[in-house]
Amino acid sequence: MKNLILFGSGGHALSCLDVIDSTKKFKIKGLISENKNSKNLLDIPIIGNNSNFHLLKKKYNYAFIGVGMIKNNKTRLKIYSSAKKYGFIFPSIISKYSYVGKSASIGEGTIIMHNCVLNADSIIGKNCIINTSSIIEHNAKIGDNSHIAPGAIVLGHVKIGSNTFIGSGAVLKNGITIGSNCVIQAGSFIKKDLKSGTTIKK
């Protein structure tokens, strides 16, 4: 197994630890947290903060982001961009309990949580969260730094831009296009195209 460090120490980080463990590909050596009150997660220690990139890179090559994204991904994007400058490698992480079609494509730094389905020719960008039990249907495309929340359904040929949040249980009708920097509230049914920067509230 390859050694890996995880940025984050909250609830999403805890979920990521479980998914990473399921792959049996990486051994998590420590957590990187800005929260001075953070405690160890599952006996994995806090070993640094975001000002220690240069020191951490001397010991570790692989990293992953366990910071969640609800409506705003600025923290995730900042960590990802900074760590890349120091040469960290961000693998894609796929739960052993999810199904990913042979022709699906997943970008670096993206996590596929438990019980997801990614069907044929779906494309997921970099640094994305495909959260628990979400469904990405055939030929759907999701841009970089986006979050598909638990139970969301992205139907066939849907295109989603970068930095977009799709809330829990939302359904996106087949063939529509969702722009970048959009926020779609949980439980929404979206049946038409949305311009970049759109926020949908039920």
C-alpha positions as CSV (number, residue, x, y, z in Angstrom):
1,M,0.0,0.0,0.0
2,K,1.1,3.6,-0.7
3,N,1.3,6.1,2.1
4,L,-1.1,9.0,1.9
5,I,-2.0,12.1,3.9
6,L,-5.5,13.5,4.2
7,F,-6.4,17.2,4.3
8,G,-9.3,17.7,6.7
9,S,-10.5,16.4,10.1
10,G,-14.3,16.8,10.1
11,G,-17.3,14.7,9.1
12,H,-16.4,14.4,5.4
13,A,-12.9,13.5,6.3
14,L,-14.2,10.7,8.5
15,S,-16.3,9.4,5.6
16,C,-13.3,9.6,3.2
17,L,-11.2,7.5,5.6
18,D,-13.8,4.7,5.4
19,V,-13.9,4.8,1.6
20,I,-10.1,4.9,1.3
21,D,-9.8,2.0,3.7
22,S,-12.2,0.0,1.5
23,T,-9.9,0.3,-1.5
24,K,-6.9,-1.4,0.3
25,K,-4.6,0.7,-1.8
26,F,-3.4,3.4,0.6
27,K,-2.3,3.7,4.2
28,I,-3.3,7.0,5.7
29,K,-0.3,8.3,7.7
30,G,-1.9,11.5,9.1
31,L,-4.4,14.3,8.9
32,I,-3.7,17.9,7.9
33,S,-6.0,20.3,9.7
34,E,-6.3,24.1,10.3
35,N,-8.6,23.5,13.2
36,K,-6.6,23.8,16.4
37,N,-9.3,21.9,18.3
38,S,-9.2,18.9,15.9
39,K,-8.8,15.5,17.4
40,N,-7.5,12.3,15.9
41,L,-10.0,10.4,13.6
42,L,-10.1,6.6,13.9
43,D,-6.7,6.8,15.7
44,I,-5.1,8.7,12.8
45,P,-3.1,11.6,14.2
46,I,-3.1,15.3,13.2
47,I,0.4,15.8,11.7
48,G,0.4,19.3,10.3
49,N,-1.5,22.2,8.8
50,N,-1.7,23.9,5.5
51,S,1.4,25.9,6.1
52,N,3.5,22.8,6.2
53,F,3.3,21.7,2.6
54,H,7.1,21.9,2.0
55,L,7.8,19.7,5.0
56,L,5.1,17.2,4.3
57,K,6.2,16.8,0.7
58,K,9.6,15.6,1.9
59,K,7.9,12.6,3.5
60,Y,4.8,11.9,1.4
61,N,4.0,11.9,-2.3
62,Y,0.3,11.1,-2.1
63,A,-2.5,13.3,-0.7
64,F,-6.2,13.6,-0.7
65,I,-8.7,16.2,0.3
66,G,-11.2,15.3,3.0
67,V,-12.8,18.8,3.2
68,G,-16.4,18.8,2.2
69,M,-18.2,21.2,-0.1
70,I,-21.7,22.7,0.6
71,K,-22.5,25.6,-1.7
72,N,-18.9,26.8,-1.6
73,N,-15.7,25.0,-2.7
74,K,-13.2,27.7,-2.0
75,T,-11.4,25.8,0.7
76,R,-11.1,22.6,-1.3
77,L,-9.9,24.4,-4.4
78,K,-7.3,26.4,-2.4
79,I,-5.9,23.3,-0.8
80,Y,-5.9,21.4,-4.1
81,S,-4.1,24.2,-6.0
82,S,-1.5,24.8,-3.3
83,A,-0.7,21.1,-2.9
84,K,-0.4,20.6,-6.6
85,K,2.3,23.4,-6.7
86,Y,4.3,21.4,-4.3
87,G,4.1,18.2,-6.4
88,F,1.6,16.1,-4.4
89,I,-0.1,13.4,-6.3
90,F,-3.9,13.2,-5.9
91,P,-5.2,9.7,-6.8
92,S,-8.9,9.1,-7.7
93,I,-10.5,7.1,-4.9
94,I,-13.3,4.6,-5.7
95,S,-15.2,2.8,-3.0
96,K,-15.2,-1.0,-3.5
97,Y,-18.9,-0.9,-2.9
98,S,-19.6,1.4,-5.9
99,Y,-20.1,0.4,-9.6
100,V,-18.0,2.2,-12.2
101,G,-18.5,1.3,-15.9
102,K,-15.5,0.2,-17.8
103,S,-15.8,3.2,-20.2
104,A,-16.3,5.8,-17.4
105,S,-13.6,8.3,-16.7
106,I,-12.7,9.8,-13.3
107,G,-10.3,12.7,-12.8
108,E,-7.5,12.9,-10.2
109,G,-8.4,13.9,-6.7
110,T,-12.0,12.8,-7.1
111,I,-13.7,10.4,-4.6
112,I,-16.6,8.0,-5.4
113,M,-18.2,7.3,-2.1
114,H,-20.1,4.1,-1.2
115,N,-23.0,2.7,-3.2
116,C,-22.7,5.0,-6.2
117,V,-23.3,4.1,-9.9
118,L,-21.3,5.6,-12.7
119,N,-22.6,4.2,-16.0
120,A,-21.0,3.9,-19.4
121,D,-19.1,6.8,-20.9
122,S,-19.7,9.1,-17.9
123,I,-17.0,11.6,-17.3
124,I,-16.1,13.0,-13.9
125,G,-13.6,15.9,-13.6
126,K,-10.8,16.6,-11.1
127,N,-11.2,17.2,-7.4
128,C,-14.9,16.2,-7.3
129,I,-17.1,14.5,-4.7
130,I,-19.5,11.9,-5.9
131,N,-21.3,11.3,-2.7
132,T,-23.0,8.3,-1.2
133,S,-25.6,6.5,-3.3
134,S,-25.6,9.1,-6.1
135,I,-26.2,7.9,-9.7
136,I,-24.3,9.3,-12.7
137,E,-26.0,7.9,-15.9
138,H,-24.5,7.2,-19.3
139,N,-22.7,10.0,-21.2
140,A,-23.1,12.4,-18.3
141,K,-20.2,14.9,-17.8
142,I,-19.3,16.6,-14.5
143,G,-16.8,19.5,-14.4
144,D,-13.9,19.9,-12.1
145,N,-14.3,20.7,-8.4
146,S,-18.0,19.9,-8.3
147,H,-20.0,18.0,-5.6
148,I,-22.9,15.6,-6.3
149,A,-24.5,15.1,-2.9
150,P,-25.9,11.9,-1.5
151,G,-28.7,10.3,-3.4
152,A,-28.7,12.8,-6.3
153,I,-29.5,11.4,-9.8
154,V,-27.8,12.8,-12.9
155,L,-29.5,11.3,-15.9
156,G,-28.0,10.5,-19.3
157,H,-26.2,13.1,-21.4
158,V,-26.4,15.8,-18.7
159,K,-23.5,18.2,-18.7
160,I,-22.5,20.0,-15.4
161,G,-19.9,22.7,-15.3
162,S,-17.1,23.3,-12.8
163,N,-17.5,24.3,-9.2
164,T,-21.2,23.3,-9.1
165,F,-23.1,21.8,-6.1
166,I,-26.0,19.4,-6.7
167,G,-27.9,18.9,-3.5
168,S,-29.0,15.6,-1.9
169,G,-31.8,13.8,-3.7
170,A,-31.9,16.3,-6.6
171,V,-32.8,14.8,-10.1
172,L,-31.4,16.3,-13.3
173,K,-33.4,15.5,-16.4
174,N,-31.6,13.8,-19.2
175,G,-29.8,15.9,-21.8
176,I,-29.8,19.3,-19.9
177,T,-26.8,21.5,-19.3
178,I,-26.0,23.0,-15.9
179,G,-23.4,25.8,-15.9
180,S,-20.5,26.4,-13.7
181,N,-20.7,27.8,-10.1
182,C,-24.3,26.7,-9.7
183,V,-26.0,25.6,-6.5
184,I,-29.1,23.3,-6.7
185,Q,-30.9,22.7,-3.4
186,A,-31.7,19.2,-2.1
187,G,-34.7,17.5,-3.6
188,S,-34.9,19.7,-6.6
189,F,-36.1,18.4,-10.0
190,I,-34.3,20.3,-12.8
191,K,-35.7,19.8,-16.2
192,K,-34.2,22.7,-18.2
193,D,-30.8,24.2,-18.8
194,L,-29.3,26.5,-16.1
195,K,-26.8,29.4,-16.8
196,S,-23.6,29.6,-14.8
197,G,-24.0,31.2,-11.4
198,T,-27.6,30.0,-11.0
199,T,-28.9,29.2,-7.5
200,I,-32.1,27.0,-7.3
201,K,-34.1,27.0,-4.1
202,K,-37.2,24.8,-3.6
